[in-house]
Amino acid sequence: PLLRERFAARENFTLVEADALEVDFCSAVEPAARARVVANLPYNISTAILQRLIARRRCVSEMVLMLQREVVARITAPPGSTERGYLTVLVEAFCEAEALFDVPPGAFRPVPKVWSTVARLRVRENTPPGADKPLLWRVVSAGFAQRRKTILNNLRAAHEDLRARVESAGGASSVLEAAQIEPRRRAETLTLDEWLRIARIAGMTDAGE
């Protein structure tokens, strides 16, 4: 391949030919080291790759990524924005994200139909307590399952295992009351701290979650 030939003399260059949805990113990083990831991700699988990078954040310090502009709007959306969703909360929990600059369609050949944005995601040195608990992400997923519904109704309609957990904690109304969250609010209005409070209260019956 052209890249292998062009950089053959560089000792610090390694070409890995693999599926980005399957490769172990950390295997390309020296033990105990943390890499900076700079990439123009394929837009149709950019969310999946981003989630894999976050899951392997132990070997990543920072990501500078070119993404579809709408994706960057989602991952940087503040509470109250209709762009806010599961991916927003995930990125917020583990990274500090910022949009750097837009790239117009005319910068590419062939010219795409969408705008792009370069974003920087710095991996947090200290993640909020509870952010790595699977229960939190089940709660967030349930909360955004039907965006037009309130957080109360979405928790009541959650998957059976989460619904049982919420019921064992006193029911959705009691959990939200204990978390000091108005039950008529919608998921996009909640802050990361509020999601963490819901998960913490719902998980009090099982400290392992």
N, C-alpha and C positions, 0 to 999 in steps of 0.2 A: 504493500500500500504506500501511497505517496507520503503520508505522515511518518511512517516508519523509516522511509529512506531519508526524508528531509531532516529528521531529528536523531538519526542513528548515532551521531557522535556525542550526543548530550547524555551524560551519566544520570542526570536527574529527570529523564523522560522515560515514561513507560506507556506503551500503547496497549490498552485493554479493549479487545473486540468482544463485546458481550451485549446481551439484552439488558437495558437499563432497568427493566421491571423484575429482573431476576438476579443480577450481579450483586455481590456483597461489596458495597462501596468501601467499607472499612478494610477490606483485604488489600486495597491499593495504597493504604496509608501505613507508614511505619508504626510499630507498636508504641502506644503512649503519645503519639503525635496527633495533631488535629489539622485537618486540611481546610483550605478555602476552595469552595466549589464555584467555578465560573462557567456558566452554560447558557446556551440558547436551546431551551427544551422544546421537543416536539409538542405542539400545542394540544394535540388530541390526547396526549397522555401526561401532560405537565402536572396535573393535580396528583396523579398516582405516583409520579416520580418524586414530587415534593413531599408527599406523605412518607415515602420510603427514606428520603434524606433526613427528615425530622426523626423518624424512628431510629436512625443510626447517628444521631447527633453527638454521640460520645466521641466520634472521630472527625467531627466537622465543627469549625469555629465560626464560619461565615459563608453565606451563599450570595452570589451576585448572579441573578437569573434574568434572562429575557423571557417574558411571558406575554400572553395575550392581555391587552389592556384591561379587559373586564375581569380577568383573574386577579390582577394586582389590586383592582378596586375592591374585590371581595376580601382579599387577605389583609387589607389595610383599613377596612370599614370600621368606623367607631360604633359604639352602642347607639341604637336608634336608627341606623342606616338600613334601608331595605336590602343593601348588598351583603349585609352581615349574615353568616351562616356557619355551618360546622367547621369548614376549613378556616374561617376567620379565627374562631376560638382556639382551634388546634395550633395555628401559627402563633397566636398571641400568648399561649401558654409556654411555648418553648423558645420563641424568638422575638427579637425587636425588629419589626418590618417597616421599611419606608420605600416609597416610590422615588426613583432618582430622576428619570427623564423618559419621555415618550419617543418612540421611533415610528415615523410614518410609513405607510405601505410602500411608498416610492423608494425606500432605502433597500428594497429587496428585488431580486429578479428570479423567477417571475413575480410580478406585483401581487401580493395577497389582498384579500378584501377587508382585512382587519388591521387595526393599529396594535402596536406592541409597546410594552413598557419595561424598562430595566428596573429591577427592584433589588434592594439589599436586605438580607435577613441575617441578623447577628444572633447566634445561638446564645441563649441566656446562660450565664455561669451558674445561677441558682434559680431553679424552677420553683413555682409556688407549691407548697405542701399539698399533696393529693393530686397533682397534675398528672402523675404517671399511673394513677389508679384506673383500671379498666372500667369501673363503675361510672366514673366521671364522663367518659366518652359514650357510654350507653345513655346516660342522662341527656347529654348534649344532642346526640342523634335523635332521641325521642322528642326533645324539645323543638327541633326544626323539622320534624317529620311532616307536619302539615302547617305551613307557615301562617295561614289565615286563622288558625285556632290559637286560643290562649295557652299559656304554659300549663295551666291547670288541666285543661282538657287533653292536651298532648300527653301529660304524665299519666292521666287516667286511661288513655288509649295505648299506652306503651306496650312493647312486647311482653309476653307473659312473665318472663323471669324478672324483668325490671319492675313490672307492675306488682308482682308479689313482694319484691323488696320494699317498694314504696308503701304498700299496704301494711307490711310488718313494722314500718316506722310510724304508723298511725294514719296513713292515707295521704293522698296528694295535697289536700287542703292543709293538713297539719304540718306536713313537711315544708310547704311554702310559708306558712305562718311562722314556723320556727326559724326559717331562713330570712324572715323579714322581707318577703317578696310578695307584692300585690298579685293575686292569682289571675287577674284579668289582663296582665301584661302579656305581650308576645315575645317569642324567643329572641328576636333581633334587638330587643331593648335591654337584654341582660348583659351585665359585665362578666368578665372572667371570674372575678371574686364571687359573684352571685351564683354562677354555675358551680363553683367549688363548694359553696355553702350548701346548696341543694344536695350535691353528691355526698358531702360529709354527713349530713343529717340522715339521708336515705341509707347510708352505709353503716350507721351506728350499731346495727344488729350483727354486723360481721366486720371486724377490724381488719380482716385479711383482704378485703376488696379495696 
